[in-house]
Amino acid sequence: MEPVLNAHNKEEYPPMHTAEHILNGTMVRMFGCPRSRNAHIERKKSKCDYELATCPTEEQVAQIEAAVNEVIARHLDVTVEFLPRSEAAALVDLSKLPEDASDTLRIVRVGDYDACACIGAHVKNTSEIGTFKILSHDFADGRWRLRWKVTG
């Protein structure tokens, strides 16, 4: 799959970007934390920062990786819909939305697993993502940084 240029002329790699949505949904489910507050998504490797009280155990890290891969293996359709901000607020966390965002928001859904307001490029089905692999992680001052990639 070829990278896509977004509105800011930044190259995006749709499989990696869609995997980030699944990772965020998994983190919210497992830890009750907000979605990643700081993400850097690249073709070769990516990182996401999460606000957590404690560092996840190695067993929990393995569970995160397994859960993301299980969702990918479900071959879920990735769909886009446009909703008024008032309707979107009932579905998704709008706390990271820029001040100048329009009243109509682009909502990206990964099957029934995740929904997020997003302008990025995504795959059409999770079968296009490949395998999610956690490379490393560290914890400092309530910020857990996770480095990961997708292969295949």
C-alpha positions as a printed Julia matrix, in Angstrom:
152×3 Matrix{Float64}:
   0.0     0.0    0.0
   1.38    3.39  -0.98
   1.63    6.32   1.43
  -0.99    9.04   1.09
  -0.36   12.78   1.4
  -2.74   14.46   3.84
  -3.86   18.09   3.97
  -0.6    19.05   5.67
   1.5    17.3    2.96
   2.66   14.76   5.52
   3.03   11.24   4.21
   0.68    8.78   5.87
   0.77    5.01   5.76
  -2.86    3.83   6.01
  -2.16    0.41   7.65
  -0.15    2.05  10.44
  -2.7     4.82  10.93
  -5.6     2.36  11.16
  -3.61    0.21  13.61
  -3.26    3.32  15.8
  -7.06    3.55  16.02
  -7.27   -0.09  17.11
  -4.45    0.43  19.64
  -6.25    3.47  21.07
  -9.51    1.54  21.36
  -7.66   -1.29  23.09
  -5.95    1.03  25.58
  -9.26    2.73  26.46
 -10.9    -0.69  27.01
  -8.04   -2.24  29.01
  -6.95    0.73  31.14
  -9.83    3.23  31.04
  -7.32    5.88  29.96
  -7.8     8.58  27.32
  -6.74    7.91  23.72
  -3.09    8.68  22.92
  -2.26   12.3   23.71
   0.85   12.33  21.57
   1.28   10.05  18.57
   3.95    9.95  15.88
   2.89    7.59  13.09
   5.5     6.59  10.5
   5.77    3.76   7.99
   8.76    2.04   9.69
   7.76    2.51  13.34
   5.39    4.6   15.39
   4.94    5.75  18.95
   1.99    6.65  21.14
   1.94    8.19  24.62
  -0.75    7.28  27.15
  -1.62    8.83  30.5
  -1.45    5.96  33.02
  -1.01    5.81  36.81
   1.46    2.92  36.61
   3.55    1.15  34.01
   1.79   -1.84  32.44
   3.29   -5.21  33.34
   4.99   -7.31  30.66
   1.92   -9.57  30.79
  -0.35   -6.57  30.09
   1.93   -5.44  27.23
   1.59   -8.92  25.69
  -2.21   -8.7   26.18
  -2.31   -5.33  24.36
  -0.39   -6.77  21.39
  -2.61   -9.88  21.3
  -5.82   -7.82  21.54
  -4.81   -5.49  18.68
  -3.91   -8.48  16.48
  -7.2   -10.2   17.36
  -9.13   -7.13  16.16
  -7.04   -6.96  12.96
  -7.78  -10.67  12.34
 -11.55  -10.0   12.47
 -11.3    -8.37   9.0
 -13.45   -5.43  10.06
 -14.53   -2.84   7.51
 -13.16    0.66   8.07
 -15.8     3.24   7.21
 -16.11    7.02   7.16
 -19.18    9.08   7.94
 -19.77   12.79   8.43
 -21.69   13.85  11.53
 -22.63   17.16  13.15
 -20.36   17.88  16.13
 -23.34   17.51  18.51
 -23.98   13.91  17.33
 -20.28   13.04  17.17
 -19.78   14.13  20.79
 -22.0    11.24  21.93
 -19.78    8.74  20.05
 -16.2     9.95  20.28
 -13.81   11.88  22.52
 -13.58   15.4   21.09
 -11.05   16.72  23.64
  -8.2    16.74  21.09
 -10.26   18.48  18.42
  -8.62   21.69  17.14
 -10.38   24.96  17.99
 -10.98   25.68  14.29
 -12.57   22.28  13.49
 -15.77   22.55  11.45
 -19.2    21.75  12.83
 -19.33   18.65  10.6
 -16.81   16.02  11.67
 -15.33   13.08   9.78
 -15.79    9.97  11.93
 -13.7     6.9   11.11
 -15.05    3.59  12.39
 -13.15    0.32  12.63
 -16.09   -2.09  12.52
 -17.87   -2.02  15.88
 -14.53   -1.74  17.73
 -13.53    1.91  17.47
 -14.8     5.29  16.33
 -12.71    8.45  16.19
 -12.87   11.92  14.64
 -10.0    11.81  12.15
  -8.82   13.4    8.9
  -6.2    10.71   8.18
  -5.89    7.99   5.54
  -7.01    4.47   6.47
  -7.29    0.99   4.98
 -10.72   -0.2    3.82
 -10.56   -3.4    5.9
  -8.37   -4.48   8.82
  -7.19   -7.44   6.7
  -4.92   -4.89   4.93
  -2.99   -3.98   8.1
  -0.66   -6.93   8.74
   0.69   -7.91  12.15
   0.96   -5.42  15.03
   4.22   -5.71  16.98
   5.24   -3.81  20.12
   8.93   -2.89  19.85
   9.58   -1.22  23.22
   7.99    0.88  25.93
   8.94    3.07  28.86
   7.17    4.88  31.69
   7.92    8.24  33.32
   5.78   10.69  35.3
   2.43    9.16  34.36
   3.31    8.91  30.64
   3.63    5.46  29.11
   5.33    5.58  25.69
   4.78    2.64  23.39
   6.85    2.07  20.21
   5.36   -0.29  17.62
   5.12   -1.26  13.97
   3.02   -3.32  11.59
   4.54   -5.96   9.33
   3.37   -8.12   6.49
